Amino acid sequence: MTDTALPFSDVVRGRRSARSFLATPLSESDIRAVLEDAQTAPSNCNTQPWTVHVVSGEQRNALSKELLRADDEGRFSADFTFDYADFGEGTYLDRAHHHAASFYQARGVEREDREGRKAVVRENLEFFGAPHVAFLFMPVFGDAVRVAGDIGMYAQTFLLSLTARGFDGIPQTALGFYADVVRDALGVPEELKLLFGISFGTADESAPVNALRMGRVPLEQNVILHGLSE
């Protein structure tokens, strides 16, 4: 952890999704500091609807093994839908495909290598080697969209706090595909739904995949400015 405060622009632009971590655990004080930062995230009507389970050590190892076993047995139990087909044809699907192609290329896995691609995907269930993983659970109010938005703001605050302290994390939709497995392992009640998880720790800078930086489209493709003078 650095003692020098970084400019916000450096933090937000320096955040990345690391996909290979050192096994070295963070100190409890560092983890608590990140959680205290994340706790300041805004939420609709100040409901603060996040319930976060941080798993480390032997419990982390045991949970990874159970997730891999569930994957082998096809025991999927997502609380929320996910399907590439929902992106439709065009912009969003194109971006998703570009993301996947860039990632597999960085790992040296060819498009035709189905077994290689599957092995890479299963690394999600090993938390990419990270020593810690946070599971973000939420209640369901109405259609749950506003609650999910609150969880997103919490997660981004969590991720930026990691970056500011010299650590890294990666949000993982894939962990949400095994919600029942995670609930059972952690004793989480059924009414709390798993949106996603964040694996985190110290990135392995020697891993080529961590040199990958996913680009962003120009501002003009996402933002329309109204009423600004030239």
BAZA-76451 format. One line per field, with one value per atom (N, C-alpha, C): residue number from 0; residue in one letter; chain; atom name; x, y, z. Coordinates in steps of 0.05 Angstrom, whole numbers. Example, Ala and Ser with C-alpha at 12.3 -4.5 7.8 and 13.67 -1.06 7.14 Angstrom:
<atoms>
seq	0|0|0|1|1|1
type	A|A|A|S|S|S
mol	A|A|A|A|A|A
atom	N|CA|C|N|CA|C
xx	264|246|264|257|273|258
yy	-114|-90|-66|-45|-21|1
zz	156|156|156|142|143|157
</atoms>
This chain:
<atoms>
seq	0|0|0|1|1|1|2|2|2|3|3|3|4|4|4|5|5|5|6|6|6|7|7|7|8|8|8|9|9|9|10|10|10|11|11|11|12|12|12|13|13|13|14|14|14|15|15|15|16|16|16|17|17|17|18|18|18|19|19|19|20|20|20|21|21|21|22|22|22|23|23|23|24|24|24|25|25|25|26|26|26|27|27|27|28|28|28|29|29|29|30|30|30|31|31|31|32|32|32|33|33|33|34|34|34|35|35|35|36|36|36|37|37|37|38|38|38|39|39|39|40|40|40|41|41|41|42|42|42|43|43|43|44|44|44|45|45|45|46|46|46|47|47|47|48|48|48|49|49|49|50|50|50|51|51|51|52|52|52|53|53|53|54|54|54|55|55|55|56|56|56|57|57|57|58|58|58|59|59|59|60|60|60|61|61|61|62|62|62|63|63|63|64|64|64|65|65|65|66|66|66|67|67|67|68|68|68|69|69|69|70|70|70|71|71|71|72|72|72|73|73|73|74|74|74|75|75|75|76|76|76|77|77|77|78|78|78|79|79|79|80|80|80|81|81|81|82|82|82|83|83|83|84|84|84|85|85|85|86|86|86|87|87|87|88|88|88|89|89|89|90|90|90|91|91|91|92|92|92|93|93|93|94|94|94|95|95|95|96|96|96|97|97|97|98|98|98|99|99|99|100|100|100|101|101|101|102|102|102|103|103|103|104|104|104|105|105|105|106|106|106|107|107|107|108|108|108|109|109|109|110|110|110|111|111|111|112|112|112|113|113|113|114|114|114|115|115|115|116|116|116|117|117|117|118|118|118|119|119|119|120|120|120|121|121|121|122|122|122|123|123|123|124|124|124|125|125|125|126|126|126|127|127|127|128|128|128|129|129|129|130|130|130|131|131|131|132|132|132|133|133|133|134|134|134|135|135|135|136|136|136|137|137|137|138|138|138|139|139|139|140|140|140|141|141|141|142|142|142|143|143|143|144|144|144|145|145|145|146|146|146|147|147|147|148|148|148|149|149|149|150|150|150|151|151|151|152|152|152|153|153|153|154|154|154|155|155|155|156|156|156|157|157|157|158|158|158|159|159|159|160|160|160|161|161|161|162|162|162|163|163|163|164|164|164|165|165|165|166|166|166|167|167|167|168|168|168|169|169|169|170|170|170|171|171|171|172|172|172|173|173|173|174|174|174|175|175|175|176|176|176|177|177|177|178|178|178|179|179|179|180|180|180|181|181|181|182|182|182|183|183|183|184|184|184|185|185|185|186|186|186|187|187|187|188|188|188|189|189|189|190|190|190|191|191|191|192|192|192|193|193|193|194|194|194|195|195|195|196|196|196|197|197|197|198|198|198|199|199|199|200|200|200|201|201|201|202|202|202|203|203|203|204|204|204|205|205|205|206|206|206|207|207|207|208|208|208|209|209|209|210|210|210|211|211|211|212|212|212|213|213|213|214|214|214|215|215|215|216|216|216|217|217|217|218|218|218|219|219|219|220|220|220|221|221|221|222|222|222|223|223|223|224|224|224|225|225|225|226|226|226|227|227|227|228|228|228|229|229|229
type	M|M|M|T|T|T|D|D|D|T|T|T|A|A|A|L|L|L|P|P|P|F|F|F|S|S|S|D|D|D|V|V|V|V|V|V|R|R|R|G|G|G|R|R|R|R|R|R|S|S|S|A|A|A|R|R|R|S|S|S|F|F|F|L|L|L|A|A|A|T|T|T|P|P|P|L|L|L|S|S|S|E|E|E|S|S|S|D|D|D|I|I|I|R|R|R|A|A|A|V|V|V|L|L|L|E|E|E|D|D|D|A|A|A|Q|Q|Q|T|T|T|A|A|A|P|P|P|S|S|S|N|N|N|C|C|C|N|N|N|T|T|T|Q|Q|Q|P|P|P|W|W|W|T|T|T|V|V|V|H|H|H|V|V|V|V|V|V|S|S|S|G|G|G|E|E|E|Q|Q|Q|R|R|R|N|N|N|A|A|A|L|L|L|S|S|S|K|K|K|E|E|E|L|L|L|L|L|L|R|R|R|A|A|A|D|D|D|D|D|D|E|E|E|G|G|G|R|R|R|F|F|F|S|S|S|A|A|A|D|D|D|F|F|F|T|T|T|F|F|F|D|D|D|Y|Y|Y|A|A|A|D|D|D|F|F|F|G|G|G|E|E|E|G|G|G|T|T|T|Y|Y|Y|L|L|L|D|D|D|R|R|R|A|A|A|H|H|H|H|H|H|H|H|H|A|A|A|A|A|A|S|S|S|F|F|F|Y|Y|Y|Q|Q|Q|A|A|A|R|R|R|G|G|G|V|V|V|E|E|E|R|R|R|E|E|E|D|D|D|R|R|R|E|E|E|G|G|G|R|R|R|K|K|K|A|A|A|V|V|V|V|V|V|R|R|R|E|E|E|N|N|N|L|L|L|E|E|E|F|F|F|F|F|F|G|G|G|A|A|A|P|P|P|H|H|H|V|V|V|A|A|A|F|F|F|L|L|L|F|F|F|M|M|M|P|P|P|V|V|V|F|F|F|G|G|G|D|D|D|A|A|A|V|V|V|R|R|R|V|V|V|A|A|A|G|G|G|D|D|D|I|I|I|G|G|G|M|M|M|Y|Y|Y|A|A|A|Q|Q|Q|T|T|T|F|F|F|L|L|L|L|L|L|S|S|S|L|L|L|T|T|T|A|A|A|R|R|R|G|G|G|F|F|F|D|D|D|G|G|G|I|I|I|P|P|P|Q|Q|Q|T|T|T|A|A|A|L|L|L|G|G|G|F|F|F|Y|Y|Y|A|A|A|D|D|D|V|V|V|V|V|V|R|R|R|D|D|D|A|A|A|L|L|L|G|G|G|V|V|V|P|P|P|E|E|E|E|E|E|L|L|L|K|K|K|L|L|L|L|L|L|F|F|F|G|G|G|I|I|I|S|S|S|F|F|F|G|G|G|T|T|T|A|A|A|D|D|D|E|E|E|S|S|S|A|A|A|P|P|P|V|V|V|N|N|N|A|A|A|L|L|L|R|R|R|M|M|M|G|G|G|R|R|R|V|V|V|P|P|P|L|L|L|E|E|E|Q|Q|Q|N|N|N|V|V|V|I|I|I|L|L|L|H|H|H|G|G|G|L|L|L|S|S|S|E|E|E
mol	A|A|A|A|A|A|A|A|A|A|A|A|A|A|A|A|A|A|A|A|A|A|A|A|A|A|A|A|A|A|A|A|A|A|A|A|A|A|A|A|A|A|A|A|A|A|A|A|A|A|A|A|A|A|A|A|A|A|A|A|A|A|A|A|A|A|A|A|A|A|A|A|A|A|A|A|A|A|A|A|A|A|A|A|A|A|A|A|A|A|A|A|A|A|A|A|A|A|A|A|A|A|A|A|A|A|A|A|A|A|A|A|A|A|A|A|A|A|A|A|A|A|A|A|A|A|A|A|A|A|A|A|A|A|A|A|A|A|A|A|A|A|A|A|A|A|A|A|A|A|A|A|A|A|A|A|A|A|A|A|A|A|A|A|A|A|A|A|A|A|A|A|A|A|A|A|A|A|A|A|A|A|A|A|A|A|A|A|A|A|A|A|A|A|A|A|A|A|A|A|A|A|A|A|A|A|A|A|A|A|A|A|A|A|A|A|A|A|A|A|A|A|A|A|A|A|A|A|A|A|A|A|A|A|A|A|A|A|A|A|A|A|A|A|A|A|A|A|A|A|A|A|A|A|A|A|A|A|A|A|A|A|A|A|A|A|A|A|A|A|A|A|A|A|A|A|A|A|A|A|A|A|A|A|A|A|A|A|A|A|A|A|A|A|A|A|A|A|A|A|A|A|A|A|A|A|A|A|A|A|A|A|A|A|A|A|A|A|A|A|A|A|A|A|A|A|A|A|A|A|A|A|A|A|A|A|A|A|A|A|A|A|A|A|A|A|A|A|A|A|A|A|A|A|A|A|A|A|A|A|A|A|A|A|A|A|A|A|A|A|A|A|A|A|A|A|A|A|A|A|A|A|A|A|A|A|A|A|A|A|A|A|A|A|A|A|A|A|A|A|A|A|A|A|A|A|A|A|A|A|A|A|A|A|A|A|A|A|A|A|A|A|A|A|A|A|A|A|A|A|A|A|A|A|A|A|A|A|A|A|A|A|A|A|A|A|A|A|A|A|A|A|A|A|A|A|A|A|A|A|A|A|A|A|A|A|A|A|A|A|A|A|A|A|A|A|A|A|A|A|A|A|A|A|A|A|A|A|A|A|A|A|A|A|A|A|A|A|A|A|A|A|A|A|A|A|A|A|A|A|A|A|A|A|A|A|A|A|A|A|A|A|A|A|A|A|A|A|A|A|A|A|A|A|A|A|A|A|A|A|A|A|A|A|A|A|A|A|A|A|A|A|A|A|A|A|A|A|A|A|A|A|A|A|A|A|A|A|A|A|A|A|A|A|A|A|A|A|A|A|A|A|A|A|A|A|A|A|A|A|A|A|A|A|A|A|A|A|A|A|A|A|A|A|A|A|A|A|A|A|A|A|A|A|A|A|A|A|A|A|A|A|A|A|A|A|A|A|A|A|A|A|A|A|A|A|A|A|A|A|A|A|A|A|A|A|A|A|A|A|A|A|A|A|A|A|A|A|A|A|A|A|A|A|A|A|A|A|A|A|A|A|A|A|A|A|A|A|A|A|A|A|A|A|A|A|A|A|A|A
atom	N|CA|C|N|CA|C|N|CA|C|N|CA|C|N|CA|C|N|CA|C|N|CA|C|N|CA|C|N|CA|C|N|CA|C|N|CA|C|N|CA|C|N|CA|C|N|CA|C|N|CA|C|N|CA|C|N|CA|C|N|CA|C|N|CA|C|N|CA|C|N|CA|C|N|CA|C|N|CA|C|N|CA|C|N|CA|C|N|CA|C|N|CA|C|N|CA|C|N|CA|C|N|CA|C|N|CA|C|N|CA|C|N|CA|C|N|CA|C|N|CA|C|N|CA|C|N|CA|C|N|CA|C|N|CA|C|N|CA|C|N|CA|C|N|CA|C|N|CA|C|N|CA|C|N|CA|C|N|CA|C|N|CA|C|N|CA|C|N|CA|C|N|CA|C|N|CA|C|N|CA|C|N|CA|C|N|CA|C|N|CA|C|N|CA|C|N|CA|C|N|CA|C|N|CA|C|N|CA|C|N|CA|C|N|CA|C|N|CA|C|N|CA|C|N|CA|C|N|CA|C|N|CA|C|N|CA|C|N|CA|C|N|CA|C|N|CA|C|N|CA|C|N|CA|C|N|CA|C|N|CA|C|N|CA|C|N|CA|C|N|CA|C|N|CA|C|N|CA|C|N|CA|C|N|CA|C|N|CA|C|N|CA|C|N|CA|C|N|CA|C|N|CA|C|N|CA|C|N|CA|C|N|CA|C|N|CA|C|N|CA|C|N|CA|C|N|CA|C|N|CA|C|N|CA|C|N|CA|C|N|CA|C|N|CA|C|N|CA|C|N|CA|C|N|CA|C|N|CA|C|N|CA|C|N|CA|C|N|CA|C|N|CA|C|N|CA|C|N|CA|C|N|CA|C|N|CA|C|N|CA|C|N|CA|C|N|CA|C|N|CA|C|N|CA|C|N|CA|C|N|CA|C|N|CA|C|N|CA|C|N|CA|C|N|CA|C|N|CA|C|N|CA|C|N|CA|C|N|CA|C|N|CA|C|N|CA|C|N|CA|C|N|CA|C|N|CA|C|N|CA|C|N|CA|C|N|CA|C|N|CA|C|N|CA|C|N|CA|C|N|CA|C|N|CA|C|N|CA|C|N|CA|C|N|CA|C|N|CA|C|N|CA|C|N|CA|C|N|CA|C|N|CA|C|N|CA|C|N|CA|C|N|CA|C|N|CA|C|N|CA|C|N|CA|C|N|CA|C|N|CA|C|N|CA|C|N|CA|C|N|CA|C|N|CA|C|N|CA|C|N|CA|C|N|CA|C|N|CA|C|N|CA|C|N|CA|C|N|CA|C|N|CA|C|N|CA|C|N|CA|C|N|CA|C|N|CA|C|N|CA|C|N|CA|C|N|CA|C|N|CA|C|N|CA|C|N|CA|C|N|CA|C|N|CA|C|N|CA|C|N|CA|C|N|CA|C|N|CA|C|N|CA|C|N|CA|C|N|CA|C|N|CA|C|N|CA|C|N|CA|C|N|CA|C|N|CA|C|N|CA|C|N|CA|C|N|CA|C|N|CA|C|N|CA|C|N|CA|C|N|CA|C|N|CA|C|N|CA|C|N|CA|C|N|CA|C|N|CA|C|N|CA|C|N|CA|C|N|CA|C|N|CA|C|N|CA|C|N|CA|C|N|CA|C|N|CA|C|N|CA|C|N|CA|C|N|CA|C|N|CA|C|N|CA|C|N|CA|C|N|CA|C|N|CA|C|N|CA|C|N|CA|C|N|CA|C|N|CA|C|N|CA|C|N|CA|C|N|CA|C|N|CA|C|N|CA|C|N|CA|C|N|CA|C
xx	17|0|18|10|26|16|34|26|21|25|21|-6|-22|-49|-46|-59|-58|-80|-76|-97|-120|-145|-167|-166|-158|-156|-137|-115|-96|-109|-125|-137|-158|-176|-198|-188|-167|-156|-137|-127|-108|-122|-148|-162|-162|-159|-159|-171|-178|-188|-164|-151|-128|-139|-124|-133|-111|-92|-72|-62|-63|-55|-34|-19|0|-17|-6|-20|-19|-1|3|-23|-33|-57|-53|-75|-75|-77|-69|-72|-102|-110|-138|-143|-123|-127|-132|-117|-121|-149|-157|-184|-206|-203|-223|-223|-200|-199|-214|-210|-225|-255|-263|-291|-303|-288|-297|-301|-283|-286|-311|-315|-338|-364|-363|-387|-398|-382|-391|-406|-409|-422|-451|-461|-489|-508|-533|-554|-581|-600|-627|-639|-648|-661|-643|-617|-597|-604|-614|-621|-597|-574|-549|-554|-564|-575|-555|-529|-509|-504|-501|-491|-467|-443|-418|-405|-398|-383|-355|-335|-307|-295|-285|-276|-246|-231|-202|-193|-167|-155|-166|-169|-178|-207|-224|-251|-252|-234|-232|-225|-205|-196|-219|-233|-254|-277|-283|-305|-297|-272|-263|-267|-259|-262|-292|-309|-338|-349|-340|-349|-340|-315|-305|-320|-327|-343|-371|-383|-409|-408|-387|-384|-381|-366|-363|-390|-407|-432|-455|-449|-470|-490|-482|-500|-499|-514|-515|-540|-538|-560|-559|-559|-558|-583|-580|-604|-614|-596|-603|-594|-609|-604|-578|-565|-543|-543|-544|-543|-533|-512|-501|-522|-542|-563|-578|-579|-594|-581|-556|-542|-553|-567|-577|-554|-561|-541|-531|-505|-495|-476|-478|-458|-450|-469|-463|-451|-462|-451|-423|-419|-393|-372|-379|-361|-354|-375|-371|-352|-356|-339|-311|-307|-280|-266|-281|-270|-261|-277|-270|-246|-246|-223|-197|-198|-174|-164|-182|-175|-162|-174|-163|-137|-134|-109|-87|-94|-74|-65|-83|-76|-64|-62|-51|-69|-95|-114|-128|-127|-139|-170|-183|-213|-223|-209|-218|-212|-196|-188|-209|-229|-252|-243|-226|-217|-200|-183|-167|-184|-205|-223|-238|-247|-261|-243|-218|-199|-195|-194|-190|-215|-238|-263|-264|-255|-256|-237|-218|-201|-217|-241|-259|-265|-268|-276|-253|-229|-205|-197|-214|-211|-185|-176|-152|-128|-129|-107|-107|-127|-129|-133|-121|-124|-151|-166|-191|-213|-237|-260|-283|-296|-319|-344|-364|-389|-410|-422|-440|-469|-483|-511|-529|-554|-573|-601|-618|-647|-660|-684|-699|-722|-721|-742|-754|-780|-791|-778|-769|-756|-726|-716|-688|-668|-677|-659|-645|-660|-647|-628|-636|-618|-592|-594|-570|-553|-565|-550|-534|-547|-533|-509|-513|-491|-468|-475|-454|-438|-452|-437|-419|-429|-413|-388|-392|-370|-349|-358|-338|-322|-335|-321|-301|-309|-291|-267|-271|-250|-231|-242|-225|-208|-220|-204|-181|-186|-164|-141|-149|-129|-113|-127|-114|-94|-98|-81|-59|-58|-38|-45|-71|-81|-98|-108|-125|-148|-169|-191|-204|-222|-236|-265|-285|-312|-319|-333|-337|-366|-379|-406|-408|-387|-387|-392|-383|-387|-417|-432|-461|-476|-463|-477|-480|-468|-468|-478|-499|-509|-516|-529|-537|-512|-492|-467|-455|-454|-442|-459|-485|-503|-500|-500|-497|-471|-449|-423|-420|-434|-430|-453|-474|-497|-513|-516|-531|-560|-579|-608|-616|-636|-646|-655|-666|-677|-656|-631|-609|-598|-597|-590|-561|-546|-519|-517|-507|-505|-478|-456|-430|-410|-385|-364|-341|-323|-298|-275|-258|-233|-212|-196|-178|-153|-132|-107|-85|-61|-39|-35|-37|-34|-6|-4|21|30|49|57|74|82|97|79|53|34|27|31|25|-4|-23|-51|-56|-39|-44|-34|-21|-13|-36|-57|-80|-96|-102|-119|-142|-166|-190|-195|-198|-203|-232|-236|-263|-269|-294|-302|-299|-297|-296|-321|-317|-338|-364|-360|-383|-401|-392|-409|-427|-422|-438|-452|-442|-451|-461|-484|-494|-495|-481|-480|-501|-516|-537|-531|-535|-534|-507|-486|-459|-452|-440|-430|-403|-397|-372|-348
yy	-24|0|25|44|69|89|105|126|152|153|177|176|197|198|204|188|192|211|228|244|226|235|219|209|227|219|196|195|173|147|149|126|114|131|121|111|124|115|92|88|66|40|42|18|-2|-27|-47|-73|-91|-117|-137|-142|-161|-189|-206|-233|-254|-244|-262|-247|-261|-249|-264|-250|-263|-276|-297|-310|-295|-275|-260|-247|-253|-240|-211|-196|-169|-170|-150|-149|-143|-151|-146|-116|-100|-71|-59|-70|-60|-68|-92|-101|-84|-79|-63|-34|-24|4|5|-15|-15|-17|-34|-37|-12|2|27|48|48|66|59|33|25|31|31|36|64|82|109|112|91|92|102|117|126|103|107|87|100|89|99|101|125|130|121|120|112|84|67|40|22|29|14|-16|-26|-53|-75|-69|-89|-106|-132|-150|-164|-160|-168|-189|-212|-233|-234|-229|-231|-257|-273|-300|-302|-313|-315|-341|-347|-370|-397|-415|-442|-442|-424|-422|-414|-397|-389|-413|-429|-452|-473|-478|-497|-489|-463|-453|-455|-450|-453|-482|-501|-529|-536|-525|-531|-519|-495|-482|-498|-507|-523|-550|-561|-586|-581|-558|-551|-547|-535|-531|-558|-576|-603|-617|-613|-627|-611|-588|-572|-560|-555|-544|-514|-503|-474|-463|-440|-430|-399|-386|-357|-344|-324|-309|-289|-282|-262|-273|-266|-277|-265|-280|-270|-287|-273|-286|-266|-274|-256|-248|-265|-259|-234|-229|-205|-179|-180|-156|-147|-165|-159|-158|-151|-149|-120|-116|-89|-81|-56|-43|-59|-67|-80|-108|-123|-149|-147|-127|-123|-117|-101|-94|-119|-135|-159|-179|-181|-199|-189|-163|-152|-156|-153|-158|-187|-206|-235|-241|-230|-236|-225|-201|-188|-205|-214|-229|-256|-271|-297|-294|-273|-267|-262|-247|-241|-267|-286|-312|-332|-325|-343|-366|-362|-383|-377|-395|-391|-394|-381|-382|-411|-428|-455|-474|-465|-482|-481|-498|-498|-506|-526|-535|-514|-500|-479|-456|-449|-428|-435|-460|-469|-468|-476|-476|-447|-428|-400|-390|-397|-389|-400|-425|-437|-424|-408|-393|-373|-366|-349|-363|-389|-404|-410|-403|-404|-375|-356|-328|-317|-328|-319|-319|-337|-339|-318|-300|-279|-292|-280|-292|-285|-266|-258|-255|-259|-255|-243|-223|-211|-218|-229|-235|-214|-202|-180|-189|-191|-200|-176|-179|-157|-168|-152|-159|-151|-160|-153|-135|-110|-91|-85|-90|-85|-102|-88|-103|-106|-96|-99|-82|-66|-51|-29|-15|6|-6|-29|-42|-50|-62|-70|-45|-23|2|10|7|13|-6|-31|-50|-43|-34|-25|-2|18|41|32|13|2|-12|-28|-43|-25|-4|14|29|36|49|30|5|-17|-20|-21|-25|-1|23|47|49|41|40|21|-2|-21|-8|4|17|38|55|77|66|42|30|11|11|-5|-34|-40|-68|-68|-92|-95|-114|-112|-130|-134|-154|-159|-167|-151|-160|-183|-203|-228|-236|-231|-241|-271|-285|-314|-326|-312|-323|-324|-306|-305|-328|-344|-367|-390|-388|-410|-400|-385|-371|-390|-413|-432|-444|-449|-461|-441|-416|-395|-391|-389|-385|-408|-433|-456|-455|-448|-448|-427|-404|-381|-377|-394|-391|-366|-359|-335|-343|-327|-334|-332|-347|-348|-321|-304|-279|-259|-264|-248|-260|-244|-254|-245|-263|-258|-245|-220|-205|-213|-210|-219|-219|-227|-227|-210|-203|-188|-203|-214|-226|-203|-204|-181|-189|-173|-178|-161|-172|-158|-171|-155|-166|-177|-199|-210|-195|-177|-160|-175|-200|-215|-231|-231|-246|-229|-238|-223|-213|-228|-221|-194|-188|-163|-138|-142|-120|-111|-128|-122|-98|-79|-57|-55|-59|-57|-28|-21|7|16|41|53|68|69|84|113|130|159|169|190|201|206|216|224|200|176|152|146|157|150|175|198|222|244|255|278|302|323|347|367|378|397|424|445|472|483|470|481|501|523|543|534|544|537|549
zz	0|0|0|-17|-18|2|13|31|17|-9|-25|-39|-33|-45|-75|-92|-121|-129|-150|-161|-170|-168|-175|-203|-221|-250|-253|-239|-241|-230|-209|-198|-217|-227|-243|-270|-281|-307|-303|-279|-273|-266|-259|-252|-276|-270|-291|-280|-297|-288|-291|-269|-269|-271|-286|-289|-281|-266|-254|-229|-206|-181|-167|-150|-131|-109|-97|-75|-49|-47|-23|-14|11|20|28|27|37|68|81|110|116|140|148|149|157|158|130|110|82|72|78|69|82|107|121|111|104|93|67|50|24|29|47|54|65|82|93|71|51|28|13|7|-9|6|32|48|43|32|27|1|-14|-40|-37|-57|-56|-62|-53|-59|-59|-74|-76|-48|-40|-14|9|4|25|36|20|29|35|22|26|25|1|0|-4|-2|-7|18|13|34|21|33|20|37|25|39|27|43|34|44|25|31|26|45|43|54|52|65|56|75|69|60|70|60|31|23|-5|-22|-13|-28|-30|-8|-8|-27|-27|-44|-73|-79|-107|-117|-100|-107|-112|-95|-98|-123|-130|-155|-179|-179|-201|-203|-180|-180|-192|-184|-194|-224|-234|-263|-277|-266|-278|-280|-260|-258|-271|-281|-294|-275|-250|-230|-231|-250|-253|-239|-226|-211|-210|-233|-234|-223|-207|-198|-218|-237|-258|-285|-305|-332|-344|-361|-378|-403|-426|-452|-472|-487|-507|-527|-531|-551|-542|-516|-507|-516|-524|-533|-561|-574|-601|-621|-646|-667|-668|-672|-674|-652|-643|-626|-602|-585|-560|-563|-582|-587|-599|-616|-628|-607|-588|-566|-549|-544|-528|-543|-569|-585|-586|-588|-588|-561|-540|-513|-511|-519|-518|-535|-560|-578|-566|-555|-543|-520|-504|-480|-487|-505|-513|-528|-543|-557|-537|-516|-495|-481|-480|-467|-486|-512|-532|-539|-536|-542|-569|-588|-614|-612|-631|-631|-634|-649|-653|-630|-611|-588|-566|-569|-551|-522|-521|-494|-481|-496|-485|-475|-490|-482|-457|-456|-432|-407|-410|-388|-378|-397|-389|-374|-383|-370|-341|-338|-311|-291|-301|-283|-266|-276|-260|-233|-234|-210|-192|-201|-184|-176|-182|-175|-187|-209|-223|-204|-184|-165|-143|-143|-122|-95|-74|-47|-34|-46|-34|-55|-47|-65|-49|-60|-47|-64|-51|-64|-57|-77|-73|-76|-53|-52|-49|-58|-57|-53|-39|-38|-65|-69|-93|-85|-94|-91|-119|-123|-149|-171|-193|-214|-209|-187|-178|-193|-213|-229|-212|-195|-179|-158|-148|-128|-142|-166|-181|-187|-193|-197|-172|-149|-123|-119|-126|-123|-142|-166|-185|-174|-161|-150|-126|-110|-89|-100|-120|-132|-144|-158|-170|-148|-126|-104|-92|-89|-79|-97|-123|-142|-143|-142|-142|-116|-94|-69|-71|-83|-87|-103|-125|-143|-128|-113|-98|-78|-69|-49|-61|-87|-100|-105|-103|-108|-133|-139|-163|-157|-173|-171|-198|-200|-225|-218|-228|-224|-243|-233|-247|-248|-271|-275|-271|-280|-280|-253|-232|-205|-198|-210|-205|-217|-234|-246|-227|-203|-184|-157|-158|-134|-111|-117|-96|-83|-99|-87|-68|-75|-58|-33|-37|-14|6|-4|14|29|15|28|49|45|63|82|80|97|92|66|58|53|64|60|31|24|-4|-14|4|-6|-15|-9|-19|-45|-66|-92|-99|-111|-119|-146|-146|-172|-185|-171|-182|-159|-166|-146|-156|-137|-144|-131|-148|-138|-136|-115|-111|-95|-99|-86|-100|-102|-116|-143|-164|-191|-196|-211|-219|-244|-240|-263|-283|-277|-296|-315|-309|-326|-351|-375|-399|-400|-390|-392|-377|-357|-342|-356|-379|-396|-414|-415|-432|-420|-437|-429|-449|-439|-456|-462|-487|-495|-490|-493|-490|-516|-523|-547|-542|-562|-558|-543|-528|-511|-527|-552|-568|-575|-572|-578|-554|-531|-507|-495|-501|-486|-506|-500|-515|-496|-503|-487|-496|-477|-484|-470|-485|-473|-466|-475|-469|-491|-482|-502|-513|-536|-549|-534
</atoms>
